[in-house]
Amino acid sequence: MSISGDPDPRLLRSFVAVAEELHFTRAAARRYTAQQALSRDIRRLERELGAELFVRTTRQVALTPDGERLLPYAHRVLTAYEELADAFRGGPRPLLVDLNSAGLGHENVVRRARELAPELELMARYESGLTGAAREILAGRLDVSFGRYGGLDPVLRDRLEAQFVRYEPMAVLLPEGDPLAALPEVPLGALAGRDVYAGAGNDRTPEWTDLAARLFAGHGVRVAPPAPLVVGMEEFRRIMAKSPTPVLAVVDFPPMPGCVLRPLVDPVPLSPVSLVWRRGLRHPGLDALRRAAAELAAAEGWYERPAGSWLPDGELLGALTAPPRSG
């Protein structure tokens, strides 16, 4: 590999998108550009470097050894460009924080972080699924999200950092007329023989579907087959009103007309929630979020596992590291 000039950052961004997606159509969509333009960027970068970066066949795209060698350098160069832009922006840019869905407990962390750093702008987004949010984080369209870090594909985890936030007890959302709705708590075994919706088929939430499958194994409960992809709480309410299928949720899931939320017991299943961000990200808003998460975890007992609780075997929670010091 020989460099004939300084590579254009745009070409490096196109290269990184293809290297991470290993699919030109998806990479073009991620870059909001035409596939032909993306292909031109890759060809130009290959000419400038004097090396072939990808092996392309009709079935797959793969990195060549030179492509593998370039990738970490490309990440470092693009991070340096971002830091340079931040240094001359006149102040930190807004931090884009994914909260998954409105009304969840993650909002308390953001609320406290805003109190700790009122001069900063923490902008909420709602991606509904950590896997989907992770892709947006790595594409530079989000900064931070919450969810089951250990359920992410290792390829994604390698480019992310995480701080464990809480053990969140899980629950089941039932139509009001369901026989189990009369119970104050629902034993997991009471759902035996039934389908429970857990996001199957949604490519933004496979970490949640995997958690459900692990929980249901051995209890006679089935993960419900894929349903129409729902975006937004209002659409979710509408679909739920038409279906008697229970939904796997968490105990702080917001109220929904026509449905009741019941904690699951025997065992008490826990959803491990971490704060997740792009590896190497430096932003005072992230520092505030990490401090807020640790503060609330200590005050609310979020690190404590209740008696008779369940976690998937070998769950990777994220780093239980001390948050950055204030000041």
C-alpha positions in Angstrom: 0.0 0.0 0.0 1.4 3.4 -1.0 -0.3 6.7 -0.4 -0.1 9.3 -3.3 -1.7 12.1 -1.2 -3.8 12.9 1.9 -7.0 10.8 1.7 -10.2 12.9 1.7 -12.2 12.3 4.9 -15.3 11.7 2.8 -13.5 8.8 1.1 -12.5 7.4 4.5 -16.1 7.7 5.8 -17.3 5.8 2.7 -14.7 3.1 3.3 -15.6 2.7 6.9 -19.3 2.4 6.1 -18.6 -0.4 3.6 -16.1 -2.1 5.9 -18.7 -2.2 8.7 -21.7 -3.1 6.6 -19.9 -5.4 4.1 -22.8 -4.4 1.8 -22.7 -1.5 -0.7 -26.4 -0.9 -0.7 -26.7 -0.7 3.1 -23.5 1.4 3.3 -24.9 3.8 0.7 -28.1 4.2 2.7 -26.1 4.8 5.9 -24.2 7.5 4.1 -27.3 9.0 2.5 -25.7 8.7 -0.9 -26.3 6.8 -4.1 -24.6 3.4 -4.4 -22.8 4.5 -7.6 -21.3 7.5 -5.8 -20.2 5.3 -2.9 -18.6 2.9 -5.3 -16.7 5.8 -7.0 -15.4 6.9 -3.6 -14.1 3.4 -2.9 -12.4 3.2 -6.3 -10.8 6.6 -5.9 -9.5 5.7 -2.4 -8.1 2.4 -3.8 -6.3 4.4 -6.5 -4.9 6.9 -4.1 -3.6 4.2 -1.7 -2.5 1.9 -4.5 -4.3 -1.1 -2.9 -7.4 -3.1 -3.3 -9.5 -2.7 -0.1 -12.4 -5.1 -0.8 -13.1 -8.4 -2.5 -16.4 -8.1 -4.3 -18.4 -11.1 -5.6 -22.1 -11.4 -6.5 -22.8 -12.8 -3.1 -20.6 -11.0 -0.6 -18.2 -8.1 0.1 -15.1 -8.8 2.2 -12.1 -6.8 3.4 -8.8 -7.6 1.8 -5.7 -7.7 4.2 -4.9 -4.1 3.1 -8.5 -3.1 3.9 -8.2 -4.8 7.4 -5.0 -2.9 7.9 -6.5 0.5 6.9 -9.7 0.2 9.1 -8.2 1.2 12.5 -6.2 4.0 10.9 -9.4 5.3 9.2 -11.2 5.3 12.6 -8.5 7.2 14.2 -8.3 9.8 11.5 -12.0 10.4 11.4 -12.1 10.7 15.3 -9.3 13.3 15.0 -11.4 15.3 12.5 -14.4 15.2 14.8 -12.3 16.4 17.7 -10.8 19.2 15.6 -14.3 20.3 14.6 -15.5 20.2 18.2 -12.5 22.3 19.3 -13.4 25.2 17.1 -17.2 24.9 17.4 -17.3 27.5 20.2 -18.7 25.0 22.7 -19.7 21.3 22.9 -22.1 20.2 20.2 -25.5 18.7 21.4 -25.1 15.1 22.6 -27.7 12.8 20.9 -29.1 10.3 23.4 -31.3 7.4 22.4 -33.9 6.5 25.0 -35.4 3.6 23.1 -39.0 4.5 23.8 -40.8 7.3 25.6 -41.7 6.8 29.2 -38.9 4.4 30.2 -36.6 4.8 33.2 -33.7 5.9 31.0 -35.4 9.3 30.9 -34.6 9.7 34.7 -30.9 9.4 33.9 -31.1 12.1 31.2 -33.1 14.3 33.4 -30.5 14.1 36.2 -27.7 14.6 33.8 -29.4 17.8 32.6 -29.5 19.0 36.2 -25.8 18.2 36.7 -24.8 20.0 33.5 -27.5 22.6 32.6 -25.1 24.4 30.2 -25.0 21.4 27.9 -27.6 20.2 25.4 -28.6 16.6 25.7 -31.0 15.8 22.8 -33.3 12.8 23.2 -33.9 10.4 20.3 -36.0 7.2 20.2 -34.5 4.4 18.2 -36.4 1.5 19.9 -33.7 -1.1 20.2 -30.0 -1.2 21.1 -28.8 -3.0 18.0 -30.5 -0.4 15.8 -29.2 2.4 18.0 -25.6 0.9 17.9 -25.6 1.0 14.1 -26.7 4.7 14.3 -24.0 5.4 16.9 -21.3 3.9 14.7 -22.6 5.8 11.7 -22.3 9.0 13.7 -26.0 9.8 13.8 -26.3 9.0 17.5 -23.9 9.3 20.5 -25.3 7.3 23.3 -28.0 4.6 24.0 -29.3 2.3 26.7 -29.9 -1.4 26.6 -28.5 -5.0 26.8 -24.9 -4.5 25.9 -24.1 -8.2 26.3 -26.7 -9.1 23.7 -25.0 -7.1 20.9 -23.1 -8.8 18.2 -19.4 -8.9 19.2 -18.5 -7.0 16.0 -20.6 -4.1 17.3 -19.3 -4.4 20.9 -15.7 -4.2 19.7 -16.4 -0.5 18.7 -18.4 0.5 21.7 -17.9 1.2 25.4 -20.5 0.6 28.1 -21.2 1.3 31.8 -23.6 -0.9 33.6 -26.6 1.0 34.9 -29.2 -1.3 36.4 -30.9 -4.6 36.7 -34.4 -3.8 35.4 -37.1 -6.3 36.4 -39.1 -7.6 33.5 -42.9 -7.7 33.2 -45.7 -8.9 30.8 -48.2 -6.6 29.1 -51.6 -8.2 29.0 -54.9 -7.2 27.4 -57.4 -6.3 30.2 -59.5 -9.4 29.5 -56.7 -11.8 29.8 -57.2 -14.3 32.6 -53.7 -13.5 34.0 -54.6 -9.8 34.2 -56.4 -10.4 37.5 -53.1 -11.6 39.2 -50.9 -9.0 40.9 -47.8 -10.9 39.6 -47.5 -13.4 36.8 -45.5 -16.6 37.4 -43.5 -17.3 34.3 -44.9 -20.8 34.2 -48.4 -19.4 33.9 -47.5 -18.4 30.4 -46.6 -22.0 29.4 -48.1 -23.0 26.0 -48.6 -19.4 24.9 -46.8 -17.1 22.5 -45.4 -13.9 23.9 -44.3 -11.1 21.7 -40.6 -10.1 22.1 -39.7 -8.2 18.9 -39.0 -11.3 16.7 -38.2 -10.2 13.2 -37.3 -6.6 14.2 -33.7 -6.1 13.1 -33.3 -3.3 15.6 -34.1 -5.4 18.7 -32.4 -8.9 18.3 -30.8 -8.4 21.7 -34.3 -8.3 23.3 -35.6 -11.2 21.3 -32.5 -13.3 22.4 -33.1 -12.4 26.0 -36.7 -13.6 25.7 -35.7 -16.8 24.1 -33.2 -17.5 26.9 -35.8 -16.7 29.5 -38.6 -18.8 28.0 -36.4 -21.9 27.4 -37.5 -24.7 29.7 -40.7 -22.9 30.7 -42.9 -23.9 27.8 -43.3 -20.3 26.6 -42.8 -19.5 22.9 -41.5 -16.3 21.3 -44.3 -15.0 19.2 -43.7 -15.0 15.4 -42.8 -11.7 13.7 -45.5 -9.0 13.7 -45.7 -5.8 11.7 -42.8 -3.4 12.6 -44.3 -0.7 14.8 -42.6 2.7 15.2 -44.0 4.9 18.0 -46.1 4.3 21.1 -49.4 5.3 19.4 -48.9 2.7 16.7 -47.9 0.1 19.3 -51.1 0.8 21.3 -53.2 0.4 18.1 -51.6 -2.9 17.2 -51.9 -4.2 20.8 -55.6 -3.4 20.8 -56.1 -5.7 17.9 -54.1 -8.7 19.3 -54.5 -10.8 22.4 -50.8 -11.7 22.4 -49.0 -10.8 25.6 -45.9 -8.7 25.3 -42.6 -9.0 27.2 -41.8 -5.7 28.7 -40.1 -4.1 31.8 -41.7 -2.9 35.0 -41.4 0.8 34.2 -43.1 0.4 30.8 -45.6 3.3 30.4 -49.3 2.8 31.0 -51.3 1.7 27.9 -55.1 2.0 27.7 -56.8 -1.4 27.5 -53.8 -3.3 28.9 -52.3 -4.1 32.3 -48.7 -4.5 33.2 -47.8 -7.3 35.6 -44.3 -8.1 37.0 -43.0 -11.6 36.2 -42.0 -13.9 39.1 -40.8 -17.4 39.7 -38.1 -16.5 38.7 -37.9 -12.7 38.7 -36.3 -12.1 35.3 -33.9 -9.1 35.0 -33.0 -7.1 31.9 -29.4 -5.8 32.3 -29.3 -2.2 31.1 -26.1 -0.4 30.3 -25.2 3.0 29.0 -23.5 2.5 25.6 -21.4 4.9 23.5 -18.9 4.8 20.6 -15.4 3.8 21.7 -13.2 6.9 22.1 -16.1 9.4 22.4 -15.2 12.4 24.5 -18.0 14.8 25.5 -18.9 16.5 28.7 -22.5 15.4 28.2 -21.4 11.8 28.3 -19.5 12.5 31.5 -22.7 14.0 33.0 -24.7 10.9 31.9 -22.3 8.6 33.5 -22.3 10.5 36.8 -26.1 10.6 36.7 -26.4 6.9 36.1 -24.1 6.0 38.9 -25.8 8.4 41.3 -29.3 7.1 40.6 -28.1 3.5 40.7 -26.7 4.1 44.2 -29.8 6.0 45.4 -32.4 3.5 43.8 -30.5 0.2 44.5 -30.3 -0.5 40.8 -27.2 -2.8 41.2 -29.0 -5.1 43.7 -30.4 -8.4 42.5 -33.7 -9.4 44.1 -34.0 -12.9 45.6 -35.0 -15.5 43.1 -33.9 -13.5 40.1 -32.8 -14.7 36.7 -30.1 -13.5 34.3 -28.9 -15.2 31.1 -25.8 -17.3 31.7 -22.5 -15.5 31.1 -24.2 -12.1 30.6 -21.7 -9.4 29.7 -23.0 -6.3 31.5 -20.5 -3.6 30.6 -17.9 -2.0 32.7 -18.9 -1.2 36.3 -16.4 1.6 36.4 -16.5 4.7 38.4 -18.0 7.7 36.6 -15.9 10.7 35.7 -15.3 13.1 38.5 -17.2 16.4 38.3 -15.2 19.6 37.9 
